[in-house]
Amino acid sequence: MEAPAKAAGLPLPKLVVIDSPFRFIVKPIVEYAIQQQTANPDRHVAVLIPELIESHWYHYLLHNNRPEAIRALLLFNSNQRVTVVSIPYQLRA
């Protein structure tokens, strides 16, 4: 994964895992992304958001909407240098 960045002479991407007590995840992620955007005005910030893919439409009603909240807050509170990437995953029975 680092080879393309090295070959292009770009800085290597860095994965940051943010700890958050009590399952409060939206605010720490949004604050960190905006902080990084401000601290590094010459770089892009990518936020990877895992999204559970359900097998039935009605299962979506049972799960929370945290990915949508994170995406909306980042897109409204940041500038063009923050990219939100959705990573779908599916749990199999």
Backbone bond lengths (Angstrom), bond angles and torsions (degrees), N, CA, C in turn:
res aa  C-N    CA-C-N  psi(-1)  N-CA   C-N-CA  omega(-1)  CA-C   N-CA-C  phi
1 M - - - 1.442 - - 1.522 112.17 -
2 E 1.289 118.43 -27.47 1.457 120.88 -178.18 1.517 112.29 -83.70
3 A 1.324 117.48 -19.11 1.456 121.34 -174.33 1.534 113.35 -57.60
4 P 1.335 121.19 -46.20 1.470 119.14 -179.85 1.521 113.16 -60.90
5 A 1.336 117.32 -40.14 1.465 119.77 179.41 1.521 110.60 -67.11
6 K 1.326 116.75 -42.50 1.468 120.09 178.21 1.519 111.00 -62.20
7 A 1.335 116.83 -43.85 1.465 121.20 -178.69 1.524 111.45 -63.49
8 A 1.323 116.95 -32.95 1.459 121.13 -179.59 1.525 112.22 -87.13
9 G 1.337 117.06 -3.73 1.454 120.14 -179.09 1.521 113.18 73.71
10 L 1.303 116.84 24.27 1.465 121.78 -179.52 1.519 110.55 -97.45
11 P 1.320 117.90 156.90 1.467 119.67 175.33 1.524 109.74 -64.55
12 L 1.311 115.74 147.14 1.460 120.61 -178.65 1.518 110.65 -72.04
13 P 1.344 116.71 139.64 1.463 118.33 176.45 1.516 110.75 -66.85
14 K 1.321 116.16 151.17 1.455 120.74 -177.40 1.523 109.23 -126.80
15 L 1.330 116.13 128.08 1.455 121.22 176.34 1.517 108.35 -89.49
16 V 1.326 116.06 128.02 1.458 121.99 179.88 1.527 107.50 -118.80
17 V 1.311 116.07 126.44 1.457 121.86 175.81 1.523 107.09 -104.47
18 I 1.321 116.64 123.94 1.457 121.74 -176.04 1.525 108.99 -102.34
19 D 1.316 115.88 121.75 1.456 120.45 175.42 1.527 108.95 -79.47
20 S 1.329 115.41 141.53 1.448 119.71 179.17 1.522 108.99 -145.85
21 P 1.319 117.32 122.62 1.468 119.39 179.33 1.520 111.96 -74.67
22 F 1.311 115.66 154.92 1.459 122.97 171.80 1.525 114.17 61.36
23 R 1.321 117.87 24.47 1.468 123.29 177.09 1.523 114.09 62.71
24 F 1.313 117.73 21.22 1.464 120.86 173.67 1.515 107.04 -84.11
25 I 1.324 116.88 99.23 1.463 117.82 -174.04 1.518 113.89 -110.47
26 V 1.310 118.15 -26.32 1.459 120.02 -173.95 1.522 111.30 -64.95
27 K 1.313 117.38 -54.07 1.466 121.35 -176.21 1.534 112.75 -61.49
28 P 1.356 120.61 -47.04 1.466 119.05 179.67 1.532 113.58 -61.77
29 I 1.321 117.02 -36.59 1.471 119.49 179.99 1.525 110.70 -68.35
30 V 1.314 116.52 -46.68 1.472 120.39 -179.35 1.526 110.13 -63.89
31 E 1.324 117.47 -44.71 1.469 120.36 179.77 1.524 111.56 -62.07
32 Y 1.333 117.21 -42.08 1.465 120.16 -179.74 1.524 111.33 -65.05
33 A 1.321 116.90 -43.83 1.465 120.01 -179.65 1.529 111.35 -62.71
34 I 1.322 117.28 -42.97 1.462 120.62 179.21 1.527 110.54 -68.28
35 Q 1.333 116.94 -37.54 1.469 120.62 176.43 1.536 110.52 -62.04
36 Q 1.310 117.39 -43.20 1.467 120.63 179.31 1.526 111.34 -67.08
37 Q 1.299 116.65 -37.08 1.460 120.72 178.08 1.524 110.47 -63.13
38 T 1.326 116.45 -41.11 1.464 121.23 179.64 1.523 111.58 -71.14
39 A 1.326 117.04 -40.72 1.467 121.43 -177.49 1.521 112.66 -73.05
40 N 1.321 117.64 -24.25 1.468 121.92 -177.35 1.520 110.00 -127.02
41 P 1.324 117.63 75.47 1.465 119.86 -174.50 1.527 114.56 -65.90
42 D 1.322 117.57 -15.23 1.465 120.53 -178.64 1.527 113.18 -99.00
43 R 1.319 118.06 5.12 1.465 121.58 -176.47 1.526 111.45 -123.05
44 H 1.333 114.11 157.66 1.459 121.20 174.66 1.524 108.84 -94.37
45 V 1.313 116.57 148.26 1.458 122.83 177.53 1.526 107.50 -115.62
46 A 1.325 116.36 126.75 1.468 121.20 177.13 1.524 108.66 -111.99
47 V 1.314 116.04 129.13 1.458 121.95 178.40 1.527 107.18 -111.28
48 L 1.339 116.02 119.28 1.456 121.45 -179.62 1.525 108.87 -94.12
49 I 1.329 116.14 124.15 1.454 121.06 -177.46 1.524 109.14 -119.53
50 P 1.344 117.74 113.94 1.472 119.08 175.61 1.520 110.09 -73.57
51 E 1.329 115.88 139.33 1.457 120.26 179.06 1.521 109.64 -130.53
52 L 1.312 115.27 126.48 1.458 121.63 179.81 1.521 109.42 -74.18
53 I 1.330 116.23 127.65 1.457 122.22 176.15 1.523 107.30 -98.74
54 E 1.294 116.16 120.08 1.457 121.98 -177.33 1.524 110.80 -90.17
55 S 1.325 115.85 154.20 1.455 119.71 -179.95 1.530 112.24 -82.06
56 H 1.324 117.48 -21.27 1.464 121.56 178.77 1.526 109.39 -130.00
57 W 1.324 116.22 145.93 1.459 120.34 -175.97 1.522 112.02 -61.19
58 Y 1.328 117.83 -35.35 1.464 120.16 -175.90 1.528 112.61 -73.07
59 H 1.325 117.92 -14.12 1.469 120.05 175.27 1.532 111.43 -68.07
60 Y 1.317 116.76 -27.08 1.460 119.67 178.92 1.525 111.55 -61.50
61 L 1.313 117.61 -29.13 1.459 121.13 -179.84 1.523 111.73 -69.15
62 L 1.330 116.82 -22.69 1.462 121.12 -176.89 1.528 113.37 -86.47
63 H 1.307 116.67 -16.48 1.460 120.34 -176.24 1.519 110.48 -105.19
64 N 1.311 114.88 159.76 1.460 119.56 -177.49 1.532 110.78 -76.68
65 N 1.310 114.79 171.75 1.457 121.17 -178.75 1.526 111.71 -113.08
66 R 1.322 116.82 35.44 1.469 119.47 -178.53 1.530 112.97 -59.47
67 P 1.328 119.26 -43.84 1.477 117.04 179.64 1.528 112.83 -57.79
68 E 1.319 117.00 -40.42 1.461 119.96 179.22 1.526 111.34 -66.30
69 A 1.336 116.63 -38.50 1.466 120.36 179.20 1.528 110.80 -65.46
70 I 1.327 116.83 -43.34 1.469 120.37 178.92 1.521 110.08 -62.47
71 R 1.323 116.15 -47.29 1.466 120.53 -179.26 1.523 110.96 -59.77
72 A 1.323 117.51 -47.24 1.461 121.01 -178.20 1.529 111.55 -62.93
73 L 1.326 117.47 -46.89 1.467 120.24 -179.77 1.524 112.03 -63.15
74 L 1.326 117.25 -40.07 1.465 119.41 179.33 1.527 111.40 -67.48
75 L 1.312 116.81 -40.87 1.464 119.11 -178.64 1.525 112.21 -70.48
76 F 1.343 117.91 -31.72 1.460 120.59 -179.77 1.526 113.41 -86.56
77 N 1.343 118.01 -27.41 1.462 121.01 -174.45 1.515 114.49 -103.98
78 S 1.293 118.06 1.65 1.472 119.94 -178.85 1.513 108.81 -123.95
79 N 1.327 114.93 -177.11 1.462 118.08 178.34 1.532 109.59 -108.49
80 Q 1.282 116.75 -163.47 1.463 122.11 -173.73 1.530 113.88 -69.95
81 R 1.319 118.73 -5.71 1.471 120.44 -177.12 1.519 113.69 -93.04
82 V 1.326 118.23 3.33 1.459 121.27 175.46 1.527 107.80 -106.50
83 T 1.333 115.28 122.81 1.455 121.61 180.00 1.519 108.38 -111.23
84 V 1.307 116.45 132.06 1.460 121.99 178.44 1.529 107.61 -105.38
85 V 1.337 116.08 122.22 1.460 121.91 -177.72 1.529 108.62 -115.51
86 S 1.322 116.76 121.65 1.462 121.55 177.09 1.519 109.23 -90.55
87 I 1.328 115.44 131.88 1.459 121.43 178.45 1.524 107.60 -117.97
88 P 1.333 117.38 102.42 1.455 119.11 -178.47 1.527 111.93 -74.72
89 Y 1.324 116.25 144.37 1.465 121.30 172.09 1.510 108.34 -142.86
90 Q 1.315 115.11 151.47 1.458 120.67 -176.71 1.514 109.29 -126.87
91 L 1.316 116.18 130.95 1.452 121.66 175.30 1.526 108.15 -88.24
92 R 1.288 115.75 133.17 1.462 119.51 179.53 1.525 109.16 -107.34
93 A 1.320 115.42 140.26 1.471 120.12 -179.26 1.519 111.00 -75.77
